[in-house]
Amino acid sequence: MDAKVAESAIPVTYNAFFYGTLMAPEVLHRVIYGSSSHPSTSLTIVPALLPDYCRHRVRFADYPAIISEPGHTVRGTYVSGLTPSNMRSLDWFEGSQYERKVVTVKILTPKDKSHVHGSSGIMAEAIETGEEKQAHTYVFTDLNELEKGEWDFAFFRREKLRNWADESEEYAEVDANVVKGVESEIGIYEFLDQKDSTGGRGVKTAMGKELKELSDKNREEQKTLEEKQRIAKKKEFKCQLTAGQMEFLGLIILIWLCIGLRLAYAYCPFTEFLTLLGYPSKLF
């Protein structure tokens, strides 16, 4: 899948506004790093508002959509520090159903300062800081697939997250119980014939595996780039003697030379001193 991208230039880092499944750090990390549990020190995540857009449920899907609707506001997360490779993974993840656009969002800060950091502050009660930022976001393109009604992030985390984040023993146990219950009460796995509510973006889908491979490739490219930058900085450091530093070094050498000459003259007669310097004795 390839998202249609509306952008004029690629900056070194990106800012993005997420309003659906990617508000969950586990899903975001899985998409851009290949693992839900991958630690991230380069990203900053804060709550934010997107004015003049409205969030809708997508038919038969776990994920929502936003479309431009004046007078409405969407609550989500503002994420800064995304790299170009991160954005390529996000474009692949969102696919052709979405178009990436640049929007202006209003930054929020949680009223309870204990929620400033971490996922607990994503939907906690917050107030506007007065700060506005530009960010990339993904706008839905197929209006016929939308349903009326608000998408519920808390419900998604509670009931659907296991299909989008890494598999774990806890989720595997839940899935096993569901299968057992369906088999005993119905006798067939009807849920397997239902439409994939992740839209092909879940952990167990082909895209899930492709995202993992893409993230591994991006991670190797990033390591190579960081190593080249480290070597370049090391070389730059070795060549950082400025003209002023060279003059200072020359002055120090001159002072030590004068001290050495003075000491040499103090311990031997002048004529012997000149002889030591290589002058012929017949000259004096």
C-alpha positions as CSV (number, residue, x, y, z in Angstrom):
1,M,0.0,0.0,0.0
2,D,1.2,3.5,-0.8
3,A,-0.4,6.6,0.8
4,K,-0.8,9.6,-1.4
5,V,1.6,12.2,-0.1
6,A,1.0,16.0,-0.3
7,E,4.2,17.7,0.6
8,S,6.7,20.0,-1.0
9,A,9.9,19.2,0.9
10,I,11.2,16.6,3.3
11,P,12.6,18.1,6.5
12,V,15.2,16.4,8.7
13,T,12.5,15.5,11.2
14,Y,8.7,15.5,11.1
15,N,5.9,16.4,13.4
16,A,2.6,14.4,13.2
17,F,-0.9,14.4,14.6
18,F,-2.4,11.1,15.3
19,Y,-6.1,10.6,16.2
20,G,-6.7,6.8,16.1
21,T,-4.9,3.6,16.6
22,L,-1.5,5.4,16.4
23,M,-2.4,7.3,19.6
24,A,-1.5,4.1,21.4
25,P,2.3,4.1,21.8
26,E,2.4,0.3,21.4
27,V,1.0,0.6,17.9
28,L,3.1,3.6,16.9
29,H,6.3,1.9,18.1
30,R,5.3,-1.3,16.2
31,V,4.9,0.7,13.0
32,I,8.0,2.8,13.1
33,Y,10.4,0.5,15.1
34,G,9.0,-3.0,14.3
35,S,8.3,-3.7,18.0
36,S,5.6,-2.4,20.4
37,S,8.0,-2.6,23.3
38,H,10.8,-0.7,21.6
39,P,12.0,2.2,23.9
40,S,11.9,5.6,22.3
41,T,14.0,8.5,23.5
42,S,13.8,10.5,20.3
43,L,10.0,11.1,20.2
44,T,8.0,13.7,22.2
45,I,4.3,12.9,22.5
46,V,1.8,15.5,23.9
47,P,-2.0,15.8,23.6
48,A,-3.3,18.2,21.0
49,L,-6.5,19.4,19.2
50,L,-7.1,19.6,15.5
51,P,-9.8,22.2,14.7
52,D,-12.2,22.1,11.8
53,Y,-12.0,18.3,11.4
54,C,-14.3,15.6,12.6
55,R,-13.5,12.0,13.5
56,H,-15.7,9.2,12.3
57,R,-15.9,5.4,12.6
58,V,-15.0,3.4,9.5
59,R,-17.4,0.7,8.5
60,F,-16.3,-2.8,9.7
61,A,-13.0,-1.4,11.0
62,D,-11.2,-0.9,14.4
63,Y,-9.7,2.3,13.2
64,P,-11.2,5.8,12.6
65,A,-11.0,8.5,10.0
66,I,-11.0,12.2,10.0
67,I,-12.4,14.6,7.3
68,S,-12.6,18.3,7.1
69,E,-15.7,19.7,8.9
70,P,-15.7,23.3,10.0
71,G,-16.8,23.8,13.6
72,H,-15.7,20.4,14.8
73,T,-12.5,19.5,16.8
74,V,-10.5,16.3,17.0
75,R,-8.5,15.3,20.1
76,G,-5.3,13.4,19.5
77,T,-1.6,13.4,20.0
78,Y,1.1,15.6,18.6
79,V,4.3,13.6,18.0
80,S,7.7,15.3,17.2
81,G,11.0,13.8,16.3
82,L,9.9,11.5,13.5
83,T,12.5,10.7,10.9
84,P,12.0,10.4,7.2
85,S,12.2,6.6,7.5
86,N,9.6,6.7,10.2
87,M,7.3,8.6,7.9
88,R,7.9,6.0,5.1
89,S,6.7,3.3,7.4
90,L,3.7,5.4,8.4
91,D,2.8,6.0,4.8
92,W,2.9,2.3,4.1
93,F,0.8,1.6,7.2
94,E,-1.9,4.1,6.4
95,G,-2.1,3.1,2.7
96,S,-4.3,4.4,-0.1
97,Q,-7.3,5.1,2.1
98,Y,-5.5,8.1,3.5
99,E,-3.8,11.2,2.2
100,R,-1.1,12.9,4.2
101,K,-1.6,16.6,4.7
102,V,-0.1,19.4,6.8
103,V,-2.4,20.9,9.4
104,T,-2.2,23.2,12.3
105,V,-2.9,21.8,15.8
106,K,-3.3,23.3,19.2
107,I,-1.0,21.9,21.9
108,L,-2.6,20.8,25.2
109,T,-1.1,20.1,28.7
110,P,-2.8,17.8,31.2
111,K,-4.3,19.5,34.2
112,D,-2.9,16.7,36.4
113,K,0.9,17.1,36.1
114,S,1.4,13.4,36.9
115,H,0.0,12.7,33.4
116,V,2.4,15.0,31.6
117,H,4.6,12.0,30.5
118,G,3.4,8.6,29.4
119,S,0.3,7.2,27.7
120,S,-2.0,8.1,30.7
121,G,-1.9,11.8,29.5
122,I,-3.2,11.1,26.0
123,M,-6.9,11.5,26.8
124,A,-6.6,12.9,30.3
125,E,-8.3,16.2,31.1
126,A,-6.2,19.0,29.6
127,I,-6.0,22.7,28.9
128,E,-4.7,24.6,25.9
129,T,-1.3,26.1,26.2
130,G,-1.9,28.7,23.5
131,E,0.9,27.1,21.4
132,E,0.1,26.1,17.8
133,K,2.2,23.7,15.7
134,Q,2.2,22.4,12.2
135,A,2.0,18.7,11.8
136,H,1.4,16.0,9.2
137,T,-1.8,14.0,9.6
138,Y,-3.7,11.4,7.5
139,V,-7.1,12.4,6.1
140,F,-9.5,9.7,4.9
141,T,-10.4,9.7,1.2
142,D,-13.3,7.3,0.9
143,L,-16.4,9.0,2.3
144,N,-18.6,6.1,1.5
145,E,-16.9,4.0,4.1
146,L,-17.7,6.3,7.0
147,E,-20.2,5.8,9.8
148,K,-21.8,8.4,12.0
149,G,-20.7,8.4,15.6
150,E,-17.5,9.0,17.5
151,W,-14.7,6.5,17.6
152,D,-13.8,5.4,21.2
153,F,-10.1,5.2,22.0
154,A,-10.7,3.7,25.5
155,F,-12.7,0.9,23.9
156,F,-10.0,0.3,21.3
157,R,-7.3,-0.1,23.9
158,R,-9.5,-2.4,26.0
159,E,-11.0,-4.6,23.3
160,K,-8.9,-4.3,20.1
161,L,-5.3,-3.4,20.9
162,R,-4.2,-7.0,21.0
163,N,-4.9,-7.2,17.3
164,W,-2.6,-4.2,16.6
165,A,0.3,-4.6,19.1
166,D,2.8,-7.4,19.5
167,E,1.6,-10.8,20.4
168,S,2.0,-11.7,24.1
169,E,1.1,-14.6,26.4
170,E,-1.7,-12.5,27.8
171,Y,-3.3,-11.8,24.4
172,A,-2.6,-15.4,23.2
173,E,-4.6,-16.7,26.2
174,V,-7.5,-14.4,25.5
175,D,-7.6,-15.4,21.8
176,A,-7.4,-19.1,22.8
177,N,-10.4,-18.6,25.1
178,V,-12.4,-16.9,22.4
179,V,-11.7,-19.7,19.9
180,K,-12.7,-22.3,22.5
181,G,-15.9,-20.5,23.3
182,V,-16.9,-20.1,19.6
183,E,-16.1,-23.7,18.9
184,S,-18.1,-25.1,21.8
185,E,-21.2,-22.8,21.3
186,I,-21.3,-22.6,17.5
187,G,-19.2,-25.4,16.3
188,I,-17.5,-23.4,13.6
189,Y,-15.1,-20.5,13.5
190,E,-17.4,-18.0,11.9
191,F,-15.2,-15.1,13.0
192,L,-12.6,-16.3,10.5
193,D,-15.0,-15.5,7.6
194,Q,-15.7,-12.0,8.9
195,K,-13.9,-9.0,7.3
196,D,-10.5,-8.2,8.9
197,S,-11.3,-5.2,11.2
198,T,-7.7,-4.1,11.1
199,G,-7.8,-3.4,7.4
200,G,-4.8,-5.6,6.8
201,R,-2.8,-3.7,9.3
202,G,-2.8,-6.1,12.2
203,V,0.1,-8.0,13.8
204,K,-0.8,-11.3,12.1
205,T,-1.3,-9.8,8.6
206,A,1.2,-9.7,5.7
207,M,1.5,-6.0,6.3
208,G,2.5,-6.7,9.9
209,K,5.4,-8.8,8.7
210,E,6.4,-6.3,6.0
211,L,6.4,-3.4,8.5
212,K,8.7,-5.5,10.7
213,E,11.1,-6.0,7.8
214,L,10.9,-2.4,6.8
215,S,11.6,-1.3,10.3
216,D,14.6,-3.6,10.5
217,K,15.9,-2.1,7.3
218,N,15.4,1.4,8.5
219,R,17.1,0.6,11.8
220,E,20.2,-0.7,10.0
221,E,20.2,2.4,7.7
222,Q,20.0,4.6,10.8
223,K,22.9,2.8,12.5
224,T,25.0,3.3,9.4
225,L,24.2,7.0,9.2
226,E,24.9,7.5,12.9
227,E,28.3,5.7,12.5
228,K,29.2,7.9,9.6
229,Q,28.2,11.0,11.6
230,R,30.3,9.9,14.5
231,I,33.4,9.4,12.3
232,A,32.8,12.8,10.6
233,K,32.5,14.5,14.0
234,K,35.7,12.9,15.1
235,K,37.6,14.1,12.0
236,E,36.1,17.5,12.4
237,F,37.3,17.7,16.0
238,K,40.8,16.9,15.0
239,C,40.8,19.8,12.5
240,Q,39.3,22.3,14.8
241,L,42.5,24.2,15.6
242,T,41.6,27.7,14.6
243,A,43.9,30.5,13.5
244,G,43.8,32.0,17.0
245,Q,44.7,28.6,18.6
246,M,47.6,28.2,16.2
247,E,48.9,31.7,17.1
248,F,48.6,30.8,20.8
249,L,50.4,27.5,20.2
250,G,53.2,29.4,18.4
251,L,53.5,31.9,21.2
252,I,53.9,29.0,23.7
253,I,56.6,27.4,21.6
254,L,58.5,30.8,21.3
255,I,58.4,31.3,25.1
256,W,59.8,27.8,25.8
257,L,62.5,28.4,23.1
258,C,63.5,31.7,24.8
259,I,63.6,30.0,28.2
260,G,65.7,27.2,26.8
261,L,68.2,29.7,25.3
262,R,68.4,31.7,28.5
263,L,69.1,28.6,30.5
264,A,71.8,27.5,28.1
265,Y,73.5,30.9,28.2
266,A,73.5,30.9,32.0
267,Y,75.4,27.6,32.2
268,C,78.1,28.2,29.7
269,P,80.2,31.1,28.3
270,F,78.8,33.0,25.4
271,T,81.5,31.7,23.0
272,E,81.0,28.1,24.0
273,F,77.2,28.7,23.7
274,L,77.7,29.9,20.1
275,T,79.9,26.9,19.4
276,L,77.2,24.6,20.7
277,L,74.8,26.3,18.2
278,G,77.2,25.4,15.4
279,Y,79.1,28.7,14.8
280,P,82.8,28.3,13.8
281,S,85.1,29.3,16.7
282,K,87.3,31.3,14.4
283,L,84.5,33.9,14.0
284,F,85.1,35.0,17.6
